[in-house]
Amino acid sequence: MMKIYLIDDDASVCNILKIIIQQKKLGEVCGTASNGMDALEDLAYVSPDIVVVDLLMPIMDGMALLEEITRRNIDVLIIVRKAKEQYPDISYVMLSQVSSKEMISQAYECGVTFFIQKPVNGMEVVRVLTNVIDSVQMRRTFNQMQSLFLKDTPPNAAVAPIPEIRLASEQPAEEK
């Protein structure tokens, strides 16, 4: 069962998401936070598979959270893509009322897998989380298969790097 962590300063949004996730049996809500700073402290302990994070929040918004995750791992670039080096198995879904194409584009560039527009639409949440869950499961299966093949590879053998697998739905709009 997928572990999903919710970050939103609006408690009613977190409650709606919890209800949708539970009723549709999409996974288990393993934690919630009302800002990025609190979430940052929790992520290492709850080890979620998916983080649904609001873009704009007080104290630390979604973008700042992902930038801070990056800073804790490497001290050079402050983009979410590098956050995956610290939390490589977490998929990020951004949630926001923002309609600025520039901000949404920035979220995708930072490594967000999907963007859900507020107000929350139950059907969209189910569709997006189902796609993310499928992607996570496919990535895990691929990693298991890869480890089986590499297990028998001699330590000094040259192995070509394997590119990251992304569903077409995970590609930012510019790449499609």
N, CA and C atoms as an extended XYZ file, in Angstrom:
528
Properties=species:S:1:pos:R:3:atomname:S:1:resname:S:1:resid:I:1 pbc="F F F"
N         0.847       -1.184        0.000 N   MET     1
C         0.000        0.000        0.000 CA  MET     1
C         0.890        1.245        0.000 C   MET     1
N         0.561        2.186       -0.847 N   MET     2
C         1.327        3.428       -0.964 CA  MET     2
C         1.132        4.305        0.270 C   MET     2
N         2.231        4.917        0.694 N   LYS     3
C         2.179        5.872        1.805 CA  LYS     3
C         2.186        7.274        1.212 C   LYS     3
N         1.169        8.056        1.568 N   ILE     4
C         0.994        9.385        1.000 CA  ILE     4
C         1.048       10.419        2.120 C   ILE     4
N         1.873       11.436        1.940 N   TYR     5
C         2.043       12.501        2.925 CA  TYR     5
C         1.429       13.771        2.334 C   TYR     5
N         0.605       14.485        3.112 N   LEU     6
C        -0.103       15.670        2.642 CA  LEU     6
C         0.429       16.925        3.317 C   LEU     6
N         0.681       17.962        2.524 N   ILE     7
C         1.159       19.230        3.063 CA  ILE     7
C         0.293       20.347        2.494 C   ILE     7
N        -0.512       20.962        3.353 N   ASP     8
C        -1.353       22.089        2.951 CA  ASP     8
C        -1.719       22.882        4.184 C   ASP     8
N        -1.691       24.206        4.074 N   ASP     9
C        -2.034       25.052        5.216 CA  ASP     9
C        -3.536       25.096        5.471 C   ASP     9
N        -4.335       24.590        4.552 N   ASP    10
C        -5.788       24.542        4.710 CA  ASP    10
C        -6.175       23.130        5.175 C   ASP    10
N        -6.545       23.019        6.445 N   ALA    11
C        -6.877       21.705        7.025 CA  ALA    11
C        -8.019       21.031        6.275 C   ALA    11
N        -8.960       21.809        5.750 N   SER    12
C       -10.088       21.205        5.038 CA  SER    12
C        -9.614       20.515        3.755 C   SER    12
N        -8.601       21.068        3.099 N   VAL    13
C        -8.059       20.427        1.895 CA  VAL    13
C        -7.416       19.091        2.276 C   VAL    13
N        -6.639       19.084        3.357 N   CYS    14
C        -6.032       17.822        3.821 CA  CYS    14
C        -7.110       16.797        4.150 C   CYS    14
N        -8.175       17.236        4.804 N   ASN    15
C        -9.268       16.312        5.162 CA  ASN    15
C        -9.963       15.762        3.927 C   ASN    15
N       -10.203       16.617        2.936 N   ILE    16
C       -10.831       16.158        1.688 CA  ILE    16
C        -9.934       15.142        0.997 C   ILE    16
N        -8.644       15.438        0.925 N   LEU    17
C        -7.706       14.500        0.295 CA  LEU    17
C        -7.667       13.172        1.046 C   LEU    17
N        -7.651       13.234        2.373 N   LYS    18
C        -7.665       12.000        3.176 CA  LYS    18
C        -8.893       11.151        2.856 C   LYS    18
N       -10.052       11.801        2.800 N   ILE    19
C       -11.302       11.076        2.515 CA  ILE    19
C       -11.235       10.419        1.146 C   ILE    19
N       -10.785       11.159        0.144 N   ILE    20
C       -10.680       10.611       -1.216 CA  ILE    20
C        -9.719        9.425       -1.230 C   ILE    20
N        -8.565        9.579       -0.612 N   ILE    21
C        -7.549        8.520       -0.599 CA  ILE    21
C        -8.074        7.273        0.099 C   ILE    21
N        -8.756        7.460        1.226 N   GLN    22
C        -9.284        6.322        1.980 CA  GLN    22
C       -10.456        5.663        1.256 C   GLN    22
N       -11.416        6.450        0.779 N   GLN    23
C       -12.592        5.878        0.124 CA  GLN    23
C       -12.244        5.147       -1.168 C   GLN    23
N       -11.276        5.667       -1.894 N   LYS    24
C       -10.882        5.044       -3.168 CA  LYS    24
C        -9.758        4.030       -2.994 C   LYS    24
N        -9.352        3.825       -1.735 N   LYS    25
C        -8.306        2.847       -1.410 CA  LYS    25
C        -7.036        3.063       -2.250 C   LYS    25
N        -6.611        4.322       -2.307 N   LEU    26
C        -5.415        4.675       -3.078 CA  LEU    26
C        -4.144        4.477       -2.279 C   LEU    26
N        -4.266        4.397       -0.973 N   GLY    27
C        -3.104        4.247       -0.125 CA  GLY    27
C        -3.434        4.641        1.298 C   GLY    27
N        -2.374        4.849        2.056 N   GLU    28
C        -2.487        5.222        3.464 CA  GLU    28
C        -1.891        6.609        3.640 C   GLU    28
N        -2.649        7.506        4.290 N   VAL    29
C        -2.102        8.825        4.593 CA  VAL    29
C        -1.204        8.645        5.813 C   VAL    29
N         0.102        8.788        5.597 N   CYS    30
C         1.074        8.505        6.654 CA  CYS    30
C         1.434        9.744        7.464 C   CYS    30
N         0.892       10.894        7.079 N   GLY    31
C         1.152       12.110        7.833 CA  GLY    31
C         0.666       13.334        7.103 C   GLY    31
N         0.527       14.416        7.866 N   THR    32
C         0.137       15.699        7.289 CA  THR    32
C         0.942       16.798        7.970 C   THR    32
N         1.051       17.909        7.276 N   ALA    33
C         1.697       19.091        7.845 CA  ALA    33
C         1.014       20.314        7.253 C   ALA    33
N         1.043       21.399        8.012 N   SER    34
C         0.417       22.634        7.532 CA  SER    34
C         1.430       23.577        6.888 C   SER    34
N         2.709       23.206        6.916 N   ASN    35
C         3.730       24.002        6.242 CA  ASN    35
C         4.934       23.120        5.925 C   ASN    35
N         5.767       23.617        5.052 N   GLY    36
C         6.916       22.843        4.603 CA  GLY    36
C         7.939       22.567        5.675 C   GLY    36
N         8.101       23.494        6.619 N   MET    37
C         9.094       23.312        7.682 CA  MET    37
C         8.758       22.097        8.538 C   MET    37
N         7.480       21.982        8.935 N   ASP    38
C         7.061       20.815        9.717 CA  ASP    38
C         7.201       19.533        8.906 C   ASP    38
N         6.845       19.608        7.631 N   ALA    39
C         6.931       18.428        6.767 CA  ALA    39
C         8.367       17.965        6.622 C   ALA    39
N         9.273       18.904        6.500 N   LEU    40
C        10.682       18.573        6.328 CA  LEU    40
C        11.200       17.718        7.477 C   LEU    40
N        10.736       18.021        8.678 N   GLU    41
C        11.144       17.232        9.849 CA  GLU    41
C        10.562       15.824        9.807 C   GLU    41
N         9.372       15.672        9.211 N   ASP    42
C         8.688       14.376        9.188 CA  ASP    42
C         9.156       13.434        8.088 C   ASP    42
N         9.536       13.971        6.938 N   LEU    43
C         9.769       13.135        5.761 CA  LEU    43
C        10.744       11.985        5.986 C   LEU    43
N        11.816       12.233        6.693 N   ALA    44
C        12.803       11.171        6.911 CA  ALA    44
C        12.242       10.051        7.774 C   ALA    44
N        11.299       10.380        8.640 N   TYR    45
C        10.765        9.387        9.564 CA  TYR    45
C         9.595        8.593        9.003 C   TYR    45
N         8.761        9.236        8.190 N   VAL    46
C         7.570        8.544        7.696 CA  VAL    46
C         7.797        7.861        6.348 C   VAL    46
N         8.870        8.206        5.657 N   SER    47
C         9.238        7.598        4.377 CA  SER    47
C         8.049        7.426        3.427 C   SER    47
N         7.443        8.524        3.011 N   PRO    48
C         6.298        8.391        2.095 CA  PRO    48
C         6.745        8.008        0.694 C   PRO    48
N         5.805        7.442       -0.044 N   ASP    49
C         6.039        7.143       -1.454 CA  ASP    49
C         5.686        8.360       -2.300 C   ASP    49
N         4.648        9.081       -1.848 N   ILE    50
C         4.123       10.230       -2.579 CA  ILE    50
C         3.911       11.380       -1.600 C   ILE    50
N         4.284       12.582       -2.013 N   VAL    51
C         4.023       13.788       -1.226 CA  VAL    51
C         3.150       14.694       -2.076 C   VAL    51
N         1.984       15.053       -1.523 N   VAL    52
C         1.105       16.031       -2.166 CA  VAL    52
C         1.315       17.329       -1.407 C   VAL    52
N         1.824       18.356       -2.097 N   VAL    53
C         2.237       19.586       -1.424 CA  VAL    53
C         1.631       20.814       -2.092 C   VAL    53
N         1.080       21.702       -1.260 N   ASP    54
C         0.537       22.970       -1.732 CA  ASP    54
C         1.698       23.863       -2.168 C   ASP    54
N         1.498       24.592       -3.232 N   LEU    55
C         2.548       25.458       -3.748 CA  LEU    55
C         2.788       26.669       -2.851 C   LEU    55
N         1.712       27.291       -2.384 N   LEU    56
C         1.843       28.517       -1.599 CA  LEU    56
C         1.314       28.304       -0.184 C   LEU    56
N         2.206       28.426        0.810 N   MET    57
C         1.841       28.260        2.221 CA  MET    57
C         2.660       29.223        3.054 C   MET    57
N         2.180       29.521        4.272 N   PRO    58
C         2.986       30.355        5.164 CA  PRO    58
C         4.179       29.565        5.714 C   PRO    58
N         5.097       30.240        6.326 N   ILE    59
C         6.327       29.718        6.940 CA  ILE    59
C         7.248       29.147        5.879 C   ILE    59
N         6.834       28.070        5.203 N   MET    60
C         7.637       27.495        4.126 CA  MET    60
C         6.662       26.910        3.118 C   MET    60
N         6.631       27.489        1.916 N   ASP    61
C         5.715       26.987        0.904 CA  ASP    61
C         6.283       25.752        0.219 C   ASP    61
N         5.513       25.210       -0.707 N   GLY    62
C         5.916       23.971       -1.364 CA  GLY    62
C         7.235       24.068       -2.100 C   GLY    62
N         7.449       25.178       -2.815 N   MET    63
C         8.701       25.328       -3.555 CA  MET    63
C         9.881       25.456       -2.594 C   MET    63
N         9.708       26.232       -1.520 N   ALA    64
C        10.793       26.393       -0.542 CA  ALA    64
C        11.097       25.070        0.155 C   ALA    64
N        10.059       24.277        0.427 N   LEU    65
C        10.260       22.957        1.037 CA  LEU    65
C        11.170       22.113        0.158 C   LEU    65
N        10.850       22.049       -1.122 N   LEU    66
C        11.626       21.216       -2.024 CA  LEU    66
C        13.039       21.765       -2.190 C   LEU    66
N        13.174       23.092       -2.153 N   GLU    67
C        14.500       23.692       -2.208 CA  GLU    67
C        15.303       23.355       -0.950 C   GLU    67
N        14.658       23.357        0.222 N   GLU    68
C        15.344       23.037        1.484 CA  GLU    68
C        15.770       21.576        1.513 C   GLU    68
N        14.932       20.700        1.000 N   ILE    69
C        15.316       19.283        0.904 CA  ILE    69
C        16.607       19.196        0.096 C   ILE    69
N        16.679       19.971       -0.966 N   THR    70
C        17.870       19.999       -1.803 CA  THR    70
C        19.074       20.500       -1.020 C   THR    70
N        18.915       21.612       -0.307 N   ARG    71
C        20.035       22.193        0.441 CA  ARG    71
C        20.592       21.227        1.472 C   ARG    71
N        19.735       20.433        2.056 N   ARG    72
C        20.216       19.489        3.072 CA  ARG    72
C        21.055       18.389        2.450 C   ARG    72
N        20.850       18.126        1.193 N   ASN    73
C        21.593       17.056        0.536 CA  ASN    73
C        22.831       17.594       -0.188 C   ASN    73
N        22.657       18.596       -0.992 N   ILE    74
C        23.777       19.220       -1.672 CA  ILE    74
C        23.601       20.719       -1.528 C   ILE    74
N        24.689       21.433       -1.470 N   ASP    75
C        24.609       22.846       -1.126 CA  ASP    75
C        24.795       23.738       -2.344 C   ASP    75
N        24.449       23.264       -3.537 N   VAL    76
C        24.716       24.048       -4.719 CA  VAL    76
C        23.417       24.504       -5.377 C   VAL    76
N        22.676       23.602       -5.937 N   LEU    77
C        21.451       23.944       -6.644 CA  LEU    77
C        20.253       23.813       -5.713 C   LEU    77
N        19.290       24.714       -5.864 N   ILE    78
C        18.105       24.670       -5.005 CA  ILE    78
C        16.874       24.360       -5.842 C   ILE    78
N        16.894       23.186       -6.445 N   ILE    79
C        15.754       22.756       -7.234 CA  ILE    79
C        15.351       21.355       -6.802 C   ILE    79
N        14.098       21.046       -6.951 N   VAL    80
C        13.554       19.773       -6.493 CA  VAL    80
C        14.184       18.573       -7.171 C   VAL    80
N        14.563       18.723       -8.417 N   ARG    81
C        15.172       17.604       -9.134 CA  ARG    81
C        16.297       16.995       -8.319 C   ARG    81
N        17.085       17.832       -7.641 N   LYS    82
C        18.178       17.353       -6.818 CA  LYS    82
C        17.673       16.778       -5.496 C   LYS    82
N        16.465       17.153       -5.092 N   ALA    83
C        15.906       16.588       -3.861 CA  ALA    83
C        15.764       15.080       -3.996 C   ALA    83
N        15.592       14.636       -5.218 N   LYS    84
C        15.448       13.199       -5.432 CA  LYS    84
C        16.723       12.442       -5.103 C   LYS    84
N        17.847       13.156       -5.015 N   GLU    85
C        19.079       12.506       -4.578 CA  GLU    85
C        18.994       12.147       -3.102 C   GLU    85
N        18.289       12.979       -2.327 N   GLN    86
C        18.120       12.688       -0.902 CA  GLN    86
C        16.950       11.747       -0.673 C   GLN    86
N        15.866       11.983       -1.379 N   TYR    87
C        14.667       11.151       -1.267 CA  TYR    87
C        14.317       10.638       -2.661 C   TYR    87
N        15.098        9.709       -3.189 N   PRO    88
C        14.937        9.303       -4.588 CA  PRO    88
C        13.638        8.583       -4.898 C   PRO    88
N        12.996        8.018       -3.912 N   ASP    89
C        11.796        7.248       -4.195 CA  ASP    89
C        10.507        8.025       -3.987 C   ASP    89
N        10.606        9.285       -3.579 N   ILE    90
C         9.397       10.077       -3.357 CA  ILE    90
C         8.975       10.739       -4.658 C   ILE    90
N         7.682       10.639       -4.967 N   SER    91
C         7.102       11.358       -6.099 CA  SER    91
C         6.339       12.548       -5.530 C   SER    91
N         6.533       13.712       -6.141 N   TYR    92
C         5.895       14.936       -5.659 CA  TYR    92
C         4.745       15.341       -6.565 C   TYR    92
N         3.606       15.652       -5.939 N   VAL    93
C         2.442       16.163       -6.644 CA  VAL    93
C         2.159       17.541       -6.065 C   VAL    93
N         2.150       18.555       -6.914 N   MET    94
C         1.903       19.920       -6.470 CA  MET    94
C         0.412       20.206       -6.545 C   MET    94
N        -0.071       20.930       -5.550 N   LEU    95
C        -1.485       21.268       -5.421 CA  LEU    95
C        -1.556       22.769       -5.213 C   LEU    95
N        -2.354       23.487       -6.018 N   SER    96
C        -2.403       24.936       -5.829 CA  SER    96
C        -3.517       25.591       -6.623 C   SER    96
N        -3.858       26.810       -6.194 N   GLN    97
C        -4.798       27.651       -6.929 CA  GLN    97
C        -4.069       28.476       -7.976 C   GLN    97
N        -2.772       28.459       -7.947 N   VAL    98
C        -1.971       29.248       -8.868 CA  VAL    98
C        -2.292       28.843      -10.298 C   VAL    98
N        -2.487       29.848      -11.159 N   SER    99
C        -2.733       29.544      -12.566 CA  SER    99
C        -1.624       30.099      -13.449 C   SER    99
N        -0.605       30.660      -12.834 N   SER   100
C         0.530       31.206      -13.575 CA  SER   100
C         1.294       30.070      -14.247 C   SER   100
N         1.349       30.139      -15.577 N   LYS   101
C         2.064       29.100      -16.322 CA  LYS   101
C         3.533       29.053      -15.928 C   LYS   101
N         4.093       30.200      -15.604 N   GLU   102
C         5.502       30.261      -15.207 CA  GLU   102
C         5.744       29.504      -13.900 C   GLU   102
N         4.872       29.706      -12.907 N   MET   103
C         5.042       29.009      -11.624 CA  MET   103
C         4.809       27.514      -11.772 C   MET   103
N         3.819       27.139      -12.570 N   ILE   104
C         3.546       25.722      -12.794 CA  ILE   104
C         4.717       25.084      -13.535 C   ILE   104
N         5.248       25.786      -14.523 N   SER   105
C         6.411       25.299      -15.266 CA  SER   105
C         7.605       25.126      -14.335 C   SER   105
N         7.801       26.079      -13.441 N   GLN   106
C         8.901       25.990      -12.475 CA  GLN   106
C         8.733       24.759      -11.580 C   GLN   106
N         7.493       24.477      -11.174 N   ALA   107
C         7.237       23.294      -10.343 CA  ALA   107
C         7.632       22.020      -11.087 C   ALA   107
N         7.272       21.918      -12.373 N   TYR   108
C         7.654       20.743      -13.162 CA  TYR   108
C         9.174       20.651      -13.323 C   TYR   108
N         9.816       21.788      -13.561 N   GLU   109
C        11.271       21.794      -13.700 CA  GLU   109
C        11.951       21.329      -12.419 C   GLU   109
N        11.298       21.567      -11.285 N   CYS   110
C        11.866       21.184       -9.993 CA  CYS   110
C        11.628       19.714       -9.672 C   CYS   110
N        10.918       18.996      -10.503 N   GLY   111
C        10.746       17.576      -10.272 CA  GLY   111
C         9.351       17.141       -9.859 C   GLY   111
N         8.404       18.061       -9.855 N   VAL   112
C         7.029       17.701       -9.549 CA  VAL   112
C         6.529       16.787      -10.655 C   VAL   112
N         5.864       15.707      -10.265 N   THR   113
C         5.385       14.731      -11.242 CA  THR   113
C         4.082       15.177      -11.884 C   THR   113
N         3.177       15.711      -11.080 N   PHE   114
C         1.882       16.184      -11.562 CA  PHE   114
C         1.501       17.452      -10.819 C   PHE   114
N         0.571       18.195      -11.387 N   PHE   115
C         0.057       19.413      -10.778 CA  PHE   115
C        -1.457       19.283      -10.711 C   PHE   115
N        -2.033       19.464       -9.511 N   ILE   116
C        -3.491       19.430       -9.334 CA  ILE   116
C        -3.956       20.844       -9.025 C   ILE   116
N        -4.898       21.317       -9.811 N   GLN   117
C        -5.448       22.659       -9.637 CA  GLN   117
C        -6.509       22.648       -8.531 C   GLN   117
N        -6.454       23.655       -7.632 N   LYS   118
C        -7.508       23.837       -6.635 CA  LYS   118
C        -8.618       24.654       -7.280 C   LYS   118
N        -9.862       24.517       -6.861 N   PRO   119
C       -10.335       23.659       -5.782 CA  PRO   119
C       -10.218       22.183       -6.168 C   PRO   119
N       -10.065       21.375       -5.139 N   VAL   120
C        -9.829       19.949       -5.328 CA  VAL   120
C       -11.038       19.285       -5.993 C   VAL   120
N       -10.761       18.559       -7.063 N   ASN   121
C       -11.759       17.789       -7.781 CA  ASN   121
C       -11.445       16.316       -7.516 C   ASN   121
N       -12.369       15.603       -6.897 N   GLY   122
C       -12.144       14.210       -6.512 CA  GLY   122
C       -11.709       13.325       -7.658 C   GLY   122
N       -12.333       13.487       -8.822 N   MET   123
C       -11.980       12.645       -9.970 CA  MET   123
C       -10.550       12.924      -10.431 C   MET   123
N       -10.151       14.193      -10.417 N   GLU   124
C        -8.792       14.540      -10.816 CA  GLU   124
C        -7.776       13.984       -9.822 C   GLU   124
N        -8.079       14.081       -8.528 N   VAL   125
C        -7.175       13.547       -7.501 CA  VAL   125
C        -6.991       12.046       -7.696 C   VAL   125
N        -8.078       11.325       -7.919 N   VAL   126
C        -8.001        9.876       -8.127 CA  VAL   126
C        -7.167        9.571       -9.367 C   VAL   126
N        -7.422       10.281      -10.465 N   ARG   127
C        -6.688       10.034      -11.715 CA  ARG   127
C        -5.199       10.314      -11.538 C   ARG   127
N        -4.871       11.445      -10.942 N   VAL   128
C        -3.468       11.815      -10.764 CA  VAL   128
C        -2.764       10.836       -9.832 C   VAL   128
N        -3.368       10.555       -8.670 N   LEU   129
C        -2.713        9.640       -7.727 CA  LEU   129
C        -2.595        8.233       -8.299 C   LEU   129
N        -3.583        7.802       -9.075 N   THR   130
C        -3.495        6.483       -9.720 CA  THR   130
C        -2.318        6.452      -10.692 C   THR   130
N        -2.133        7.513      -11.466 N   ASN   131
C        -0.994        7.584      -12.391 CA  ASN   131
C         0.334        7.581      -11.640 C   ASN   131
N         0.405        8.333      -10.552 N   VAL   132
C         1.646        8.396       -9.770 CA  VAL   132
C         1.931        7.039       -9.135 C   VAL   132
N         0.907        6.408       -8.589 N   ILE   133
C         1.063        5.080       -7.978 CA  ILE   133
C         1.563        4.080       -9.019 C   ILE   133
N         0.976        4.113      -10.221 N   ASP   134
C         1.423        3.223      -11.299 CA  ASP   134
C         2.896        3.477      -11.629 C   ASP   134
N         3.279        4.741      -11.676 N   SER   135
C         4.663        5.096      -11.974 CA  SER   135
C         5.611        4.593      -10.890 C   SER   135
N         5.234        4.774       -9.631 N   VAL   136
C         6.065        4.306       -8.507 CA  VAL   136
C         6.219        2.788       -8.566 C   VAL   136
N         5.118        2.094       -8.807 N   GLN   137
C         5.173        0.630       -8.869 CA  GLN   137
C         6.018        0.158      -10.051 C   GLN   137
N         5.902        0.840      -11.187 N   MET   138
C         6.705        0.472      -12.355 CA  MET   138
C         8.184        0.705      -12.065 C   MET   138
N         8.506        1.814      -11.430 N   ARG   139
C         9.905        2.123      -11.097 CA  ARG   139
C        10.465        1.065      -10.144 C   ARG   139
N         9.676        0.653       -9.152 N   ARG   140
C        10.131       -0.373       -8.205 CA  ARG   140
C        10.361       -1.708       -8.905 C   ARG   140
N         9.450       -2.075       -9.783 N   THR   141
C         9.598       -3.329      -10.527 CA  THR   141
C        10.852       -3.285      -11.391 C   THR   141
N        11.061       -2.174      -12.071 N   PHE   142
C        12.248       -2.007      -12.905 CA  PHE   142
C        13.518       -2.114      -12.061 C   PHE   142
N        13.532       -1.453      -10.905 N   ASN   143
C        14.711       -1.504      -10.028 CA  ASN   143
C        14.981       -2.921       -9.535 C   ASN   143
N        13.917       -3.669       -9.236 N   GLN   144
C        14.090       -5.059       -8.814 CA  GLN   144
C        14.684       -5.892       -9.944 C   GLN   144
N        14.159       -5.700      -11.144 N   MET   145
C        14.681       -6.448      -12.292 CA  MET   145
C        16.135       -6.065      -12.549 C   MET   145
N        16.426       -4.782      -12.464 N   GLN   146
C        17.792       -4.304      -12.687 CA  GLN   146
C        18.739       -4.914      -11.658 C   GLN   146
N        18.326       -4.961      -10.397 N   SER   147
C        19.203       -5.516       -9.368 CA  SER   147
C        19.429       -7.009       -9.578 C   SER   147
N        18.435       -7.712      -10.110 N   LEU   148
C        18.620       -9.136      -10.405 CA  LEU   148
C        19.678       -9.331      -11.490 C   LEU   148
N        19.625       -8.502      -12.522 N   PHE   149
C        20.593       -8.620      -13.607 CA  PHE   149
C        21.983       -8.176      -13.169 C   PHE   149
N        22.049       -7.123      -12.364 N   LEU   150
C        23.342       -6.606      -11.935 CA  LEU   150
C        23.971       -7.458      -10.842 C   LEU   150
N        23.165       -8.261      -10.187 N   LYS   151
C        23.674       -9.121       -9.123 CA  LYS   151
C        24.743      -10.072       -9.651 C   LYS   151
N        24.568      -10.524      -10.867 N   ASP   152
C        25.497      -11.476      -11.463 CA  ASP   152
C        26.613      -10.805      -12.262 C   ASP   152
N        26.638       -9.478      -12.271 N   THR   153
C        27.656       -8.743      -13.017 CA  THR   153
C        28.918       -8.606      -12.168 C   THR   153
N        30.082       -8.937      -12.716 N   PRO   154
C        31.334       -8.769      -11.956 CA  PRO   154
C        31.525       -7.303      -11.556 C   PRO   154
N        32.137       -7.039      -10.406 N   PRO   155
C        32.283       -5.679       -9.902 CA  PRO   155
C        33.013       -4.735      -10.857 C   PRO   155
N        33.957       -5.230      -11.650 N   ASN   156
C        34.730       -4.369      -12.540 CA  ASN   156
C        34.122       -4.225      -13.924 C   ASN   156
N        32.995       -4.888      -14.170 N   ALA   157
C        32.379       -4.837      -15.491 CA  ALA   157
C        31.781       -3.459      -15.744 C   ALA   157
N        31.936       -2.992      -16.977 N   ALA   158
C        31.356       -1.690      -17.349 CA  ALA   158
C        29.867       -1.884      -17.596 C   ALA   158
N        29.073       -1.060      -16.933 N   VAL   159
C        27.621       -1.132      -17.092 CA  VAL   159
C        27.147        0.243      -17.531 C   VAL   159
N        26.423        0.287      -18.628 N   ALA   160
C        25.911        1.567      -19.124 CA  ALA   160
C        24.836        2.078      -18.169 C   ALA   160
N        24.819        3.397      -17.918 N   PRO   161
C        23.779        3.943      -17.060 CA  PRO   161
C        22.408        3.767      -17.702 C   PRO   161
N        21.422        3.521      -16.891 N   ILE   162
C        20.069        3.303      -17.388 CA  ILE   162
C        19.282        4.587      -17.169 C   ILE   162
N        18.672        5.123      -18.227 N   PRO   163
C        17.957        6.398      -18.094 CA  PRO   163
C        16.723        6.250      -17.208 C   PRO   163
N        16.326        7.371      -16.608 N   GLU   164
C        15.130        7.391      -15.765 CA  GLU   164
C        13.909        7.133      -16.636 C   GLU   164
N        13.013        6.281      -16.142 N   ILE   165
C        11.796        5.961      -16.870 CA  ILE   165
C        10.692        6.873      -16.368 C   ILE   165
N        10.017        7.550      -17.285 N   ARG   166
C         8.904        8.426      -16.921 CA  ARG   166
C         7.751        8.142      -17.856 C   ARG   166
N         6.559        8.085      -17.312 N   LEU   167
C         5.363        7.940      -18.127 CA  LEU   167
C         5.179        9.208      -18.948 C   LEU   167
N         4.492        9.106      -20.063 N   ALA   168
C         4.224       10.286      -20.879 CA  ALA   168
C         3.474       11.326      -20.066 C   ALA   168
N         2.622       10.890      -19.160 N   SER   169
C         1.849       11.817      -18.338 CA  SER   169
C         2.715       12.536      -17.314 C   SER   169
N         3.936       12.057      -17.063 N   GLU   170
C         4.833       12.691      -16.112 CA  GLU   170
C         5.694       13.763      -16.769 C   GLU   170
N         5.690       13.844      -18.081 N   GLN   171
C         6.522       14.789      -18.787 CA  GLN   171
C         5.920       16.183      -18.677 C   GLN   171
N         6.748       17.185      -18.424 N   PRO   172
C         6.252       18.564      -18.458 CA  PRO   172
C         5.691       18.880      -19.830 C   PRO   172
N         4.806       19.823      -19.899 N   ALA   173
C         4.097       20.169      -21.136 CA  ALA   173
C         5.056       20.443      -22.290 C   ALA   173
N         6.200       21.091      -22.014 N   GLU   174
C         7.134       21.425      -23.082 CA  GLU   174
C         7.741       20.203      -23.730 C   GLU   174
N         7.891       19.101      -22.981 N   GLU   175
C         8.568       17.911      -23.502 CA  GLU   175
C         7.636       17.019      -24.297 C   GLU   175
N         6.325       17.172      -24.163 N   LYS   176
C         5.371       16.277      -24.834 CA  LYS   176
C         5.285       16.544      -26.308 C   LYS   176
